[in-house]
């Protein structure tokens, strides 16, 4: 229901980076939302729990479906809204 989604403006404050290799984050090689492998040069967004996803995938997830990390269920609001 209402309140269980994140405002897009808040989502856009989360850090993003360009995928070059998987050494510097816990994202691995695959986006857990679309299940596609990351390709060199793609934009990823990093959540407070250090899981990363395709920018478009996670932005859509957080604004339409919920406020938690799709992988570990960590609620993003506990860090960004306190």
PEJO-V819410 format. One record per helix or strand of 3 or more residues. SS is the DSSP state (H for helix, E for strand). FROM is the first residue (numbers start at 0). LEN is the number of residues. If there is no record, write none. Layout:
# PEJO-V819410
ss = <SS/SS>
from = <FROM/FROM>
len = <LEN/LEN>
This chain:
# PEJO-V819410
ss = <H/E/E/E/H/H>
from = <7/15/42/51/54/76>
len = <4/3/4/3/10/4>
